[in-house]
Amino acid sequence: MTNEMFREYPDVLTPGDLQKMLHIGRNAVYKILNEKLIDTIKIGKKYIIPKVNVIKYLTAANEC
């Protein structure tokens, strides 16, 4: 199932991609990123988000 999840998105995401994927607002995206709920790489002010980490976040949240 995880291979099928978000197939239309690239392997490396931007905060804008994450916003679209999760259907949440910009503030919610940056709250998730600032609280380090999803593992990211930050270069300067720019976030690089591996898609696999978003899937891990969602599957872990579903297990609770």
VMD Tcl script that builds the backbone (N, CA, C; Angstrom):
set m [mol new atoms 192]
animate dup $m
set s [atomselect $m all]
$s set {name element resname resid chain x y z} {
  {N N MET 1 A 0.812 -1.192 0.000}
  {CA C MET 1 A 0.000 0.000 0.000}
  {C C MET 1 A 0.861 1.264 0.000}
  {N N THR 2 A 1.969 1.259 0.728}
  {CA C THR 2 A 2.792 2.469 0.804}
  {C C THR 2 A 3.414 2.813 -0.544}
  {N N ASN 3 A 3.599 1.824 -1.416}
  {CA C ASN 3 A 4.121 2.110 -2.749}
  {C C ASN 3 A 3.109 2.884 -3.582}
  {N N GLU 4 A 1.846 2.729 -3.298}
  {CA C GLU 4 A 0.782 3.395 -4.050}
  {C C GLU 4 A 0.454 4.775 -3.483}
  {N N MET 5 A 0.783 5.000 -2.231}
  {CA C MET 5 A 0.404 6.239 -1.563}
  {C C MET 5 A 1.162 7.426 -2.152}
  {N N PHE 6 A 0.438 8.421 -2.591}
  {CA C PHE 6 A 1.007 9.667 -3.111}
  {C C PHE 6 A 1.914 9.435 -4.325}
  {N N ARG 7 A 1.557 8.502 -5.161}
  {CA C ARG 7 A 2.343 8.166 -6.341}
  {C C ARG 7 A 2.545 9.378 -7.257}
  {N N GLU 8 A 1.573 10.288 -7.270}
  {CA C GLU 8 A 1.648 11.431 -8.183}
  {C C GLU 8 A 2.608 12.524 -7.712}
  {N N TYR 9 A 3.134 12.401 -6.498}
  {CA C TYR 9 A 4.063 13.400 -5.964}
  {C C TYR 9 A 5.510 12.938 -6.131}
  {N N PRO 10 A 6.444 13.881 -6.226}
  {CA C PRO 10 A 7.857 13.506 -6.348}
  {C C PRO 10 A 8.381 12.907 -5.046}
  {N N ASP 11 A 9.552 12.289 -5.107}
  {CA C ASP 11 A 10.149 11.663 -3.925}
  {C C ASP 11 A 10.640 12.685 -2.904}
  {N N VAL 12 A 10.922 13.887 -3.365}
  {CA C VAL 12 A 11.359 14.968 -2.479}
  {C C VAL 12 A 10.327 16.088 -2.581}
  {N N LEU 13 A 9.796 16.492 -1.429}
  {CA C LEU 13 A 8.670 17.410 -1.393}
  {C C LEU 13 A 9.049 18.775 -0.838}
  {N N THR 14 A 8.198 19.738 -1.140}
  {CA C THR 14 A 8.297 21.071 -0.559}
  {C C THR 14 A 7.167 21.215 0.467}
  {N N PRO 15 A 7.219 22.231 1.307}
  {CA C PRO 15 A 6.087 22.465 2.206}
  {C C PRO 15 A 4.766 22.651 1.447}
  {N N GLY 16 A 4.816 23.262 0.270}
  {CA C GLY 16 A 3.602 23.405 -0.543}
  {C C GLY 16 A 3.036 22.064 -0.976}
  {N N ASP 17 A 3.917 21.137 -1.344}
  {CA C ASP 17 A 3.471 19.783 -1.694}
  {C C ASP 17 A 2.813 19.113 -0.491}
  {N N LEU 18 A 3.430 19.266 0.668}
  {CA C LEU 18 A 2.894 18.658 1.889}
  {C C LEU 18 A 1.514 19.220 2.201}
  {N N GLN 19 A 1.348 20.498 1.989}
  {CA C GLN 19 A 0.061 21.149 2.213}
  {C C GLN 19 A -1.017 20.524 1.326}
  {N N LYS 20 A -0.694 20.319 0.067}
  {CA C LYS 20 A -1.642 19.714 -0.867}
  {C C LYS 20 A -1.920 18.251 -0.514}
  {N N MET 21 A -0.869 17.528 -0.156}
  {CA C MET 21 A -1.011 16.098 0.149}
  {C C MET 21 A -1.940 15.862 1.328}
  {N N LEU 22 A -1.770 16.658 2.368}
  {CA C LEU 22 A -2.504 16.444 3.607}
  {C C LEU 22 A -3.773 17.290 3.709}
  {N N HIS 23 A -3.988 18.153 2.724}
  {CA C HIS 23 A -5.163 19.034 2.723}
  {C C HIS 23 A -5.238 19.849 4.009}
  {N N ILE 24 A -4.120 20.485 4.329}
  {CA C ILE 24 A -4.047 21.321 5.521}
  {C C ILE 24 A -3.511 22.688 5.121}
  {N N GLY 25 A -3.629 23.635 6.025}
  {CA C GLY 25 A -3.180 24.985 5.753}
  {C C GLY 25 A -1.675 25.157 5.921}
  {N N ARG 26 A -1.206 26.298 5.461}
  {CA C ARG 26 A 0.227 26.611 5.519}
  {C C ARG 26 A 0.742 26.636 6.963}
  {N N ASN 27 A -0.028 27.233 7.870}
  {CA C ASN 27 A 0.404 27.286 9.270}
  {C C ASN 27 A 0.515 25.894 9.875}
  {N N ALA 28 A -0.406 25.014 9.535}
  {CA C ALA 28 A -0.358 23.644 10.045}
  {C C ALA 28 A 0.869 22.911 9.526}
  {N N VAL 29 A 1.221 23.143 8.270}
  {CA C VAL 29 A 2.413 22.518 7.691}
  {C C VAL 29 A 3.652 22.938 8.475}
  {N N TYR 30 A 3.804 24.235 8.685}
  {CA C TYR 30 A 5.002 24.709 9.376}
  {C C TYR 30 A 5.009 24.324 10.851}
  {N N LYS 31 A 3.842 24.140 11.444}
  {CA C LYS 31 A 3.789 23.638 12.825}
  {C C LYS 31 A 4.331 22.202 12.876}
  {N N ILE 32 A 3.906 21.365 11.927}
  {CA C ILE 32 A 4.400 19.983 11.848}
  {C C ILE 32 A 5.912 19.973 11.636}
  {N N LEU 33 A 6.385 20.828 10.736}
  {CA C LEU 33 A 7.816 20.854 10.426}
  {C C LEU 33 A 8.633 21.406 11.596}
  {N N ASN 34 A 8.166 22.474 12.223}
  {CA C ASN 34 A 8.901 23.069 13.344}
  {C C ASN 34 A 8.921 22.169 14.573}
  {N N GLU 35 A 7.871 21.384 14.763}
  {CA C GLU 35 A 7.820 20.446 15.888}
  {C C GLU 35 A 8.532 19.132 15.569}
  {N N LYS 36 A 9.090 19.046 14.352}
  {CA C LYS 36 A 9.858 17.879 13.902}
  {C C LYS 36 A 9.047 16.576 13.962}
  {N N LEU 37 A 7.765 16.683 13.637}
  {CA C LEU 37 A 6.919 15.497 13.595}
  {C C LEU 37 A 7.211 14.654 12.360}
  {N N ILE 38 A 7.714 15.308 11.318}
  {CA C ILE 38 A 8.161 14.629 10.100}
  {C C ILE 38 A 9.642 14.950 9.944}
  {N N ASP 39 A 10.459 13.920 9.749}
  {CA C ASP 39 A 11.893 14.138 9.552}
  {C C ASP 39 A 12.126 14.868 8.242}
  {N N THR 40 A 12.872 15.966 8.320}
  {CA C THR 40 A 13.158 16.782 7.145}
  {C C THR 40 A 14.638 17.131 7.103}
  {N N ILE 41 A 15.021 17.712 6.010}
  {CA C ILE 41 A 16.355 18.292 5.875}
  {C C ILE 41 A 16.119 19.783 5.682}
  {N N LYS 42 A 16.810 20.592 6.465}
  {CA C LYS 42 A 16.637 22.033 6.344}
  {C C LYS 42 A 17.944 22.641 5.868}
  {N N ILE 43 A 17.866 23.324 4.754}
  {CA C ILE 43 A 19.026 24.007 4.188}
  {C C ILE 43 A 18.698 25.492 4.207}
  {N N GLY 44 A 19.359 26.215 5.087}
  {CA C GLY 44 A 19.013 27.620 5.274}
  {C C GLY 44 A 17.600 27.701 5.814}
  {N N LYS 45 A 16.735 28.364 5.094}
  {CA C LYS 45 A 15.332 28.464 5.492}
  {C C LYS 45 A 14.442 27.483 4.734}
  {N N LYS 46 A 15.044 26.718 3.838}
  {CA C LYS 46 A 14.280 25.834 2.960}
  {C C LYS 46 A 14.179 24.424 3.548}
  {N N TYR 47 A 12.960 23.878 3.533}
  {CA C TYR 47 A 12.730 22.501 3.975}
  {C C TYR 47 A 12.725 21.570 2.773}
  {N N ILE 48 A 13.408 20.455 2.916}
  {CA C ILE 48 A 13.369 19.367 1.944}
  {C C ILE 48 A 12.764 18.180 2.682}
  {N N ILE 49 A 11.677 17.661 2.152}
  {CA C ILE 49 A 10.909 16.639 2.859}
  {C C ILE 49 A 10.873 15.365 2.018}
  {N N PRO 50 A 11.556 14.301 2.449}
  {CA C PRO 50 A 11.455 13.031 1.732}
  {C C PRO 50 A 10.029 12.470 1.842}
  {N N LYS 51 A 9.461 12.072 0.725}
  {CA C LYS 51 A 8.094 11.550 0.720}
  {C C LYS 51 A 7.948 10.344 1.636}
  {N N VAL 52 A 8.968 9.526 1.718}
  {CA C VAL 52 A 8.906 8.338 2.567}
  {C C VAL 52 A 8.682 8.734 4.036}
  {N N ASN 53 A 9.203 9.883 4.457}
  {CA C ASN 53 A 9.007 10.329 5.836}
  {C C ASN 53 A 7.572 10.782 6.087}
  {N N VAL 54 A 6.931 11.322 5.085}
  {CA C VAL 54 A 5.516 11.694 5.214}
  {C C VAL 54 A 4.673 10.430 5.362}
  {N N ILE 55 A 4.977 9.419 4.569}
  {CA C ILE 55 A 4.245 8.154 4.655}
  {C C ILE 55 A 4.455 7.510 6.019}
  {N N LYS 56 A 5.689 7.544 6.539}
  {CA C LYS 56 A 5.961 7.006 7.882}
  {C C LYS 56 A 5.147 7.749 8.935}
  {N N TYR 57 A 5.086 9.069 8.814}
  {CA C TYR 57 A 4.317 9.888 9.748}
  {C C TYR 57 A 2.843 9.493 9.733}
  {N N LEU 58 A 2.288 9.330 8.553}
  {CA C LEU 58 A 0.871 8.985 8.447}
  {C C LEU 58 A 0.570 7.573 8.933}
  {N N THR 59 A 1.441 6.624 8.632}
  {CA C THR 59 A 1.188 5.249 9.074}
  {C C THR 59 A 1.382 5.120 10.571}
  {N N ALA 60 A 2.323 5.859 11.140}
  {CA C ALA 60 A 2.517 5.839 12.595}
  {C C ALA 60 A 1.319 6.460 13.302}
  {N N ALA 61 A 0.765 7.531 12.744}
  {CA C ALA 61 A -0.401 8.187 13.331}
  {C C ALA 61 A -1.616 7.264 13.248}
  {N N ASN 62 A -1.679 6.450 12.217}
  {CA C ASN 62 A -2.802 5.531 12.033}
  {C C ASN 62 A -2.739 4.348 13.008}
  {N N GLU 63 A -1.554 4.004 13.483}
  {CA C GLU 63 A -1.377 2.871 14.379}
  {C C GLU 63 A -1.806 3.179 15.804}
  {N N CYS 64 A -1.871 4.448 16.174}
  {CA C CYS 64 A -2.238 4.840 17.546}
  {C C CYS 64 A -3.680 4.602 17.855}
}
mol reanalyze $m
mol bondsrecalc $m
mol representation Tube
mol addrep $m
